[in-house]
Amino acid sequence: MSKAAGIAAATAAALCGVFCAPLLMGTGQQSDSHAWEDACTPISSAVQVAEQAQATPTVAAGAQVIVPLNPQGAQKTVKWSQEQTNWANVITNTARSRGLPPRAAVIGVATAMQESGLRNINYGDRDSLGLFQQRPSQGWGTSAQVTDAVYASNSFYSRLVKVNKWQTRPLTQAAQSVQRSGLPTAYAKWEKAAGELVVKSWGKDAVLTTASGCSNVENAANASAVKASGTWALPVENSHISTPYKASGGLWSSGYHTGIDFPVPTGTRVQSVGTGTVVVAGWGGSYGNNVVIKMSDGRYTQYAHLSRITVSKGQKVTAREQIGLSGATGNVTGPHLHFEARTGPAYGTDFDPVGYLRSHGLSL
Ligand SMILES: [Zn+2]
């Protein structure tokens, strides 16, 4: 690069928010529709902020979650069915339980809109299947796995987070790095629609911001701060609370519900919510098969009514590591996961599990 060009680039960096795209198109290279794509990311300090935030997550729970959008080109408007909205919820919840910022969910949902019309289909081009049209022959998993929406979403995110600067790249670039589609630019038109569904699914703290040009980079950098929750996860993916903490009733020996229930079918993967050490792994009377983990923050979490336990006492576990499969063992009326937060390892030391998980950045 000549000295003059270097100064021009520095000027472009300084004025990025307004001028970067036109300046880039003036480089003399063919300015096709991708010319803007790298305009901001390599030179913006916001990228460094984003990377720092990823490396050292520090943001408290309950903060506003910014969902940055930078739609490129004409955007599609579709009236989504309940079923399609539900798939968007699965994709969004999976991002959330992995501790990813909502930008990841926007990229995931937009990708599924393009690949499958946001439907978990059992057909596709060659051996492509499911929401993301992942191909078993290309290492994405078995047919059953790529049509399991949670599994498929997890696979998508596993690859997405390995894409350099995925948070601050244009959506179409990030999606294409994962999908290697024959029509890479086709993802762009779904960004706005995906953002709207993600915000609806994410909850009341999420705010959609539609930016233009490089200010999107700044927004994405801010959004990365919510990666605070990166080391924590919900105990089961894609579920909800059916019975809240301290619900009263005759069903419980203490007179109230000492945890929260997630209604999941027997055999659902149950995972540790964070890093810790297994202190109990076995039969727990009315809790059935249960696991208690001493967490890295000194608190304890309990997972009850399991059909199978896949860890043993003394074992170290990390967030999202499988500890067993859900079931209906012990004193239950049907299959579900009972989850408790405790100050000690034993029954009777329970405290509000929702507040506990939220304090670690999770939304529920
Ligand atoms: Zn329960």
Boltz pocket constraint, residues with backbone or C-beta under 6 A from the ligand:
constraints:
  - pocket:
      binder: B
      contacts: [[A, 243], [A, 257], [A, 259], [A, 260], [A, 261], [A, 337], [A, 338], [A, 339]]
      max_distance: 6.0
